Each structure stands twice: as C-alpha cells, then as structure tokens.
Amino acid sequence: MAVPFGQTFGVIKLEVARASGDLERTGTATGGSTTTIVDTALIDATDTALKGRNVYAYDGAGQSQEPRSTAFTPGTDTITVPTQTTAFASGTKYIVTRRFTQSDILSAIRRALWGLGRYAKPYVDQSLIAGSPLVNATFYDGSGTFPNGWTQGGTGGAFTRESTISKHGRYACKIVSDGTNAASVTQDVANIALYRGKSITLRGWLNSNTTGSRAYMLVDDGIDTTTGIFNITTANRGWGTQEEATAALTVSDRASRLRVTLGITSGAAVTAYFSAPYITGLDWREWAIPAGSPTAIERIRHEDTKEGVFGPTLYYPDTFGIVRETTRRLRLKATVPQGLILAIEGRTSWADHATAASDDDTTFDGDPAWLIAEAAYLLLLTKPREEDARLVAQLKAEADARRPAMVGLPPSACPIEF
C-alpha cells in the first residue's frame, strides 16, 4: 500500500474506504447545491450504483456533510441527497461508499490510533532558554505561528519566523521595515517583583543588512530604559562572533513592567534578524507549559555549548517537575547555565477528531500506510462477512508489519493533566 507521508485525515478516510473494498466512487464535483452533487466524470455510473449510497465530502464546499443519496441521474451526472446545511459546489471532493459511513470509518481510525496508547504522538519543544523568563525566546512554539508570545509594535513592518537565517535556535525573528515607520516586537515579563532592585542585562544576537543606529534591542522597567544595541558596524553586520548585550539596568523598586523590545527605528527600509534574546540577572526556573499540548514530558535536554548539540539530560522527578496549580507550570530543579536552549521531549495525545471538517484538514504525522491498513481491518470487523475473510487477513498482516513500536510512557515520564 504505497501511500506517501503527509496525508490529511480526509485523504486517509478515502484510503480506508478503498482498502476495505467499500469505496464505490470518489471524485471532485463540477457543481452542486444543497441537494445535489454534480460530477461530469461520472459518465459510466448507473442509477443502481449510486442510489442509496453513503456520500461524504472531505474537502471543499459542504465539507464534513455525510448524507445518503436518494437518486442518481446519469444524463446530468447528478447525485441527489436530502437538503444539506451548506451547498456542495465545484471543487468539493467526495467519496461514495456502500456499507460504511464516514462516522464508521472515523471510529475505526480512532480505535487504531488509541490502540497505540494515549501518549502515542511525539512531542518536542525548543522555545525556552535556561535562566530567562522570556516565553518563546527562540520563536518556536510548535504551532507554526508568529509572533509566538510576542506583541507586534510600530506602524510599519513585516514580521515572520525565519527558519534559514538564525544564529541560535531553530528560528529567528525577521523584521522588514517599510521604509518610513518604526517596527518592533515586545514581550512583557511576568512576576516582575522578583526583579525589583536587581541588575539585569538583555543578551542575544542581531543581524542587520544596514549599518548605523537603526536595528536595536532594549529592556525597560517603565521607569528607565537601558542603552540598546545600536551602531551595527560593517565588520559585525552578520551575527558577529559573540552575543550582543545591552547596558545593565537596575530594575526600579517602582517598576511598572519589565519589557523587552526588538525593533527597527523609523527611516529607510531595513531588514533585521533577532535570534534567541534572553535576560540575565536572575536564574529563572519556572515557565508556563510550552505550546503544543503536551500530555507528558519524558526528559529535558540542554545544549553543551551555545551552538552545540543537545547533550546533558534532566529526568523527572529529580531534576524537573510540574507545579500542579490551576495553571500547570514547568519547574527546573537542576541548575542549567543561562542562555542554553532547552529541548523538552515527551508525548501528546492523538487528535480527538471532535469536528470532522477541521480534522479532515489536519495532517497525520505518522506512517499513513499503517493507519490505513489497521483502520480498514478494524472497520471490516464491525460488520463481518465471510467473503471478506481473505481481505481481513491481508490487512491484518500489513498492519502488523507496519505497526509502530508501542510508545507507552516510561517510568521516568511526568504526565501532565489539564
């Protein structure tokens, strides 16, 4: 069963129907309405083949609707269904099945996934930097969005996560000013009372395509502002050989905030990349649970060097734990040198498939051939027939051959219950 990786669950539903031998037709509509699906490619279909069948739209207009056809008109290539909430239209992708509905197929997919255990899906996060309170300081949170906990500021600029040009970490923050107005991203640190009276410094890497005092990093407490990183020289227009650092700021006892800003001042267009900024001055060891909905954390690793591979490993419960209050938080017990990126590794649950339309568009990140064979096998077992015995055996053998290793939680893992 040659099915490439990167398939959506909508396509997997189609392939499960095909593998189980229950697929009557699949196609892309050339027109439709709330009561019809028109597909001019159905020229060889007969009335008996498409009347009284299960229809499911897995992509396009009318997605997630699963009526049962009441008629088929060969002359106009039209499948008639009871009135639906959303009209089908040109571009709607659909399947037609004989015995099994979309809900039957979805149930089999769920059973296949959960058969591996609740924590079957790998989870990795590299958004935190040891010793710093900044959230998503590496501009990575597993969701693919930006600014990842940062707030955009200024009136002119384009903001993107940069995956190619990054000095430290998986991503950098790329800001392109519009040539007139200032542009920046900011983040306000929580629990600023811990910093009052302490001397702090903002460190990180800055790459600008323009020399002069345009791109900058700074930290302020609502009372005072440090001297930012300005005047990027020609020799240091790249990342340079070391981290940049602001002047030290002693946080006022009257501090109203602790804010980090990465930005470009107004003027001619500038492109700047900001990589892994972090605050020193207090060994920060507690963060909100990173994005990505982890259900368990197995270990935390940190870098050997600023740009080295991840090496030393922290295990639960001796070196880290979960603060179990209303909002769960991750807390390090071990001392990790400041400025090192933390790699949090664990598991998360498979998608619950509560909403068909959104689930259809979700990409399955495992081996689709295994999931298709396993789900088709389980589907056929729900309505067993003697004539399916050979197919059931074939699907079982293929599923067993491709089945991923069981990934139940090891004893050292820390489950997270929300």
C-alpha positions in Angstrom: 0.0 0.0 0.0 2.1 2.9 -1.3 0.7 6.0 0.3 3.1 8.9 0.9 3.6 10.6 4.2 2.0 14.0 4.8 -1.6 12.9 4.1 -4.6 14.7 5.7 -7.1 12.7 7.6 -9.6 13.5 4.9 -7.5 11.6 2.4 -6.9 8.8 4.9 -10.6 8.3 5.2 -10.8 7.9 1.5 -8.0 5.4 1.5 -9.5 3.4 4.4 -12.7 3.1 2.3 -10.7 1.9 -0.6 -8.6 -0.6 1.4 -11.7 -2.1 2.9 -13.2 -2.6 -0.5 -16.2 -0.4 0.3 -15.4 2.5 -2.0 -18.0 2.9 -4.8 -16.8 6.2 -6.2 -14.6 9.2 -5.4 -14.3 12.4 -7.3 -14.3 16.2 -7.4 -17.6 17.9 -8.0 -18.0 20.1 -11.0 -21.1 21.7 -9.5 -23.8 21.3 -6.8 -26.3 22.7 -4.4 -27.8 21.9 -1.0 -29.5 18.8 -2.6 -27.1 17.7 -5.3 -23.5 16.9 -6.2 -22.7 17.2 -9.9 -19.7 15.4 -11.4 -19.3 15.2 -15.1 -16.7 12.5 -14.6 -19.5 10.1 -13.6 -20.4 9.3 -17.2 -20.1 5.5 -16.6 -22.1 5.4 -13.4 -25.5 3.8 -13.2 -28.6 4.6 -11.1 -28.2 1.4 -9.1 -24.5 2.0 -8.4 -25.0 5.5 -6.8 -28.6 5.4 -5.4 -28.9 4.7 -1.7 -25.2 5.1 -1.0 -23.3 6.9 1.7 -21.8 10.2 0.5 -19.2 12.2 2.3 -17.5 15.5 1.4 -14.0 15.5 2.8 -12.8 18.8 1.3 -14.2 21.9 -0.2 -17.8 23.3 0.0 -20.0 21.2 2.2 -17.1 19.5 3.9 -18.0 17.1 6.7 -21.5 16.6 5.4 -22.4 12.9 5.1 -25.9 12.4 3.5 -27.2 9.2 2.0 -28.0 9.5 -1.7 -31.7 9.2 -2.8 -31.2 9.2 -6.6 -28.7 9.5 -9.4 -29.4 10.9 -12.8 -26.9 9.6 -15.4 -27.9 12.2 -18.1 -26.8 15.1 -15.9 -24.2 13.2 -13.8 -26.1 14.3 -10.6 -26.2 12.6 -7.2 -29.3 13.7 -5.3 -29.2 13.9 -1.5 -31.5 15.2 1.3 -31.3 19.0 1.9 -28.0 19.9 3.5 -26.9 23.0 5.5 -24.2 24.0 3.1 -24.4 23.8 -0.6 -21.9 21.5 -2.4 -20.1 23.2 -5.3 -17.5 22.9 -7.9 -14.3 21.7 -6.2 -15.9 19.6 -3.5 -14.0 16.4 -3.0 -16.3 13.5 -2.0 -16.4 9.7 -1.6 -19.3 7.3 -2.1 -19.4 4.1 0.0 -21.7 1.1 0.2 -21.8 -0.2 3.7 -19.8 2.1 5.9 -20.5 5.7 6.7 -17.8 8.4 7.3 -18.6 8.0 11.0 -17.9 4.3 10.8 -14.6 5.0 9.1 -13.7 7.7 11.6 -14.5 5.4 14.5 -12.1 2.8 13.1 -9.3 5.4 12.7 -9.8 6.5 16.3 -9.6 2.9 17.5 -6.4 2.3 15.5 -4.7 5.4 16.9 -5.7 4.9 20.5 -4.7 1.3 20.3 -1.1 2.6 20.5 -1.9 4.3 23.8 -2.9 7.7 24.8 0.6 9.2 24.6 1.5 7.9 21.2 2.3 11.1 19.4 5.9 12.5 19.9 6.2 16.0 21.4 9.3 18.3 21.1 9.6 21.9 22.1 12.6 24.2 21.9 11.1 27.5 22.8 12.6 28.2 26.3 16.1 29.4 27.2 17.5 28.4 30.6 17.6 31.2 33.2 15.4 33.6 31.2 11.8 34.4 31.8 11.0 35.2 28.2 8.4 33.0 26.6 9.2 31.5 23.1 12.6 33.3 23.1 13.7 31.0 20.2 10.5 32.0 18.3 9.4 28.4 18.3 6.3 27.0 19.9 5.3 24.1 17.8 2.3 25.8 16.3 3.8 27.4 13.2 2.5 30.9 14.2 4.3 34.1 14.8 5.0 36.2 16.9 4.8 33.2 19.4 4.1 35.1 22.5 5.5 38.4 21.3 3.4 41.5 20.6 3.9 43.5 17.4 4.5 47.2 17.7 5.1 50.2 15.4 3.1 51.0 12.4 5.4 49.8 9.6 6.9 46.4 9.0 6.5 42.7 8.1 7.1 40.1 10.8 8.0 36.5 10.0 9.7 33.5 11.6 13.0 32.9 9.9 14.0 29.2 9.6 17.1 29.7 7.5 18.9 32.7 9.0 19.2 32.0 12.7 22.3 32.3 14.9 20.9 30.3 17.8 17.9 28.1 17.9 15.5 26.8 15.3 14.1 30.1 14.3 14.9 33.9 14.3 12.5 36.8 14.3 12.8 38.6 10.9 11.5 42.2 10.7 11.5 44.1 7.5 10.7 47.8 8.0 8.5 49.6 5.4 11.0 52.4 4.8 9.1 55.0 6.8 7.8 53.9 10.1 9.2 52.0 13.1 8.5 48.3 13.6 9.1 46.1 16.6 8.1 43.1 18.7 7.8 43.3 22.5 7.2 41.0 25.4 6.3 41.9 29.0 7.8 39.6 31.6 5.5 38.1 34.3 6.2 38.4 38.1 8.4 41.5 37.8 8.5 41.8 41.6 11.3 39.2 41.5 13.5 41.6 39.5 13.0 44.8 41.5 16.4 46.0 42.8 18.3 43.6 40.6 20.7 44.4 37.8 19.7 42.8 34.6 21.1 42.6 31.0 19.4 41.7 27.7 21.6 39.5 25.6 21.1 37.9 22.1 22.1 38.1 18.5 21.3 40.8 16.0 21.9 40.6 12.3 21.1 43.8 10.2 21.6 44.5 6.5 22.3 48.1 7.2 25.0 49.7 9.3 24.2 52.6 11.7 21.7 53.0 14.5 18.6 51.5 13.2 18.1 47.9 14.5 18.1 47.6 18.2 17.4 45.5 21.3 16.4 47.1 24.7 14.8 46.3 28.0 13.0 48.8 30.2 11.1 48.7 33.5 8.6 51.5 32.8 10.9 53.9 34.7 14.3 53.5 33.0 15.5 52.2 29.7 18.8 50.6 29.0 21.1 51.6 26.2 20.1 49.4 23.3 22.3 47.6 20.8 22.8 50.2 18.0 25.5 51.1 15.6 26.0 47.7 13.9 29.4 48.1 12.2 30.3 46.8 8.8 32.5 44.1 10.4 29.6 42.9 12.6 26.7 43.2 10.2 26.4 39.4 10.3 25.9 37.6 13.6 29.4 38.6 14.8 31.4 36.3 17.0 29.5 36.7 20.2 26.3 37.7 21.7 25.3 41.3 21.8 24.4 42.8 25.2 22.6 45.9 26.4 24.0 48.0 29.2 23.0 46.8 32.7 19.7 48.0 34.1 18.9 48.1 37.8 15.2 47.4 38.0 13.5 50.2 40.0 11.6 49.4 43.2 8.7 51.3 41.5 9.0 49.3 38.2 5.6 49.0 36.5 6.8 46.5 33.9 9.8 44.6 32.6 9.6 44.8 28.8 11.9 43.5 26.1 11.8 45.2 22.7 13.4 44.1 19.4 13.0 46.5 16.6 13.9 49.0 13.9 13.6 52.7 14.2 11.8 54.8 11.6 13.7 55.7 8.4 14.8 53.9 5.3 13.9 50.3 4.8 15.9 47.8 6.9 15.9 44.1 7.4 16.9 42.7 10.8 17.1 39.2 12.3 16.9 38.7 16.1 18.0 35.4 17.5 17.4 33.9 20.9 17.2 37.0 23.2 17.3 36.3 26.9 17.5 38.2 30.2 20.3 37.6 32.7 20.4 38.7 36.3 18.1 36.1 37.9 18.2 32.4 37.4 14.7 31.8 36.1 13.5 28.2 36.5 9.7 28.2 36.1 7.6 28.7 33.0 4.1 28.1 31.7 3.9 24.7 29.9 5.0 25.4 26.4 2.6 25.3 23.5 1.7 22.2 21.6 -0.5 20.5 24.3 2.0 18.0 25.8 0.3 15.3 27.8 3.6 14.0 29.3 7.2 15.2 29.5 9.9 12.4 29.4 13.1 14.4 29.6 14.6 17.8 29.1 18.0 18.3 27.4 20.1 21.4 27.2 22.9 22.4 25.0 26.6 21.6 25.7 27.6 24.9 24.1 25.9 28.0 22.7 25.6 26.3 19.3 26.4 22.7 20.1 24.3 19.6 20.1 21.8 18.9 22.9 23.6 16.8 25.5 23.0 16.7 29.3 19.7 15.3 30.2 17.3 16.1 33.0 14.9 13.5 34.2 11.7 13.6 36.2 11.3 13.8 39.2 14.9 14.6 40.4 15.7 17.5 38.1 12.4 18.9 36.9 8.7 18.7 37.9 5.3 20.1 37.2 3.7 22.8 39.5 0.2 21.5 39.8 -1.9 24.6 40.4 -4.8 25.9 38.3 -2.3 26.7 35.6 0.3 24.0 35.2 3.9 25.2 35.1 7.2 23.6 34.3 9.9 24.0 37.0 13.6 23.1 36.8 15.2 21.8 40.0 18.6 21.4 38.4 20.9 24.4 37.7 21.4 24.9 34.0 23.8 27.6 32.6 21.9 30.7 31.4 21.5 31.2 27.7 21.2 27.5 26.8 18.2 26.4 24.8 16.1 23.7 26.5 14.8 20.8 24.4 11.6 19.4 26.1 10.7 16.0 24.8 7.7 13.9 25.6 4.3 12.8 24.2 1.0 14.2 23.4 -2.4 12.6 22.6 -3.6 11.9 19.1 -6.2 14.2 17.8 -9.7 13.6 19.2 -11.5 14.2 15.9 -14.3 16.0 17.5 -15.0 18.2 14.5 -15.0 16.4 11.1 -14.3 19.4 8.9 -11.2 20.6 10.9 -9.9 17.1 11.4 -10.1 16.4 7.7 -7.6 19.2 7.1 -5.2 18.0 9.8 -2.1 16.2 8.5 -1.3 12.8 10.0 2.4 12.9 11.0 2.9 9.1 11.1 3.0 6.2 8.6 -0.3 6.5 6.7 0.0 3.0 5.2 0.0 1.5 8.7 -3.0 3.6 9.8 -5.0 2.8 6.7 -4.4 -0.9 6.9 -5.2 -1.0 10.7 -8.3 1.1 10.4 -9.6 -0.8 7.4 -9.1 -4.1 9.3 -10.9 -2.8 12.3 -13.7 -1.4 10.1 -14.4 -4.7 8.5 -14.6 -6.4 11.9 -17.5 -4.2 12.8 -19.7 -5.8 10.1 -18.0 -9.2 9.4 -18.8 -11.1 6.2 -17.5 -14.4 5.1 -16.5 -13.0 1.7 -14.2 -10.5 3.4 -12.1 -13.1 5.3 -9.2 -13.1 2.9 -9.0 -9.3 2.8 -9.3 -9.1 6.6 -6.3 -11.4 6.9 -4.3 -9.4 4.4 -5.0 -6.1 6.1 -4.1 -7.6 9.5 -0.8 -8.8 8.2 0.1 -5.5 6.6 -0.9 -3.5 9.7 1.1 -5.8 12.0 4.1 -5.5 9.7 4.0 -1.7 9.7 2.8 -1.1 13.2 4.9 1.5 15.1 6.6 0.4 18.3 4.3 0.8 21.3 5.1 4.1 22.9 3.6 3.9 26.4 5.2 6.3 28.9 8.4 5.2 30.5 8.5 5.2 34.4 10.6 8.4 34.4 8.0 10.4 32.5 5.9 13.1 34.0 2.2 13.0 32.9 0.5 16.4 32.6 -3.2 16.5 33.4 -5.1 19.6 32.3 
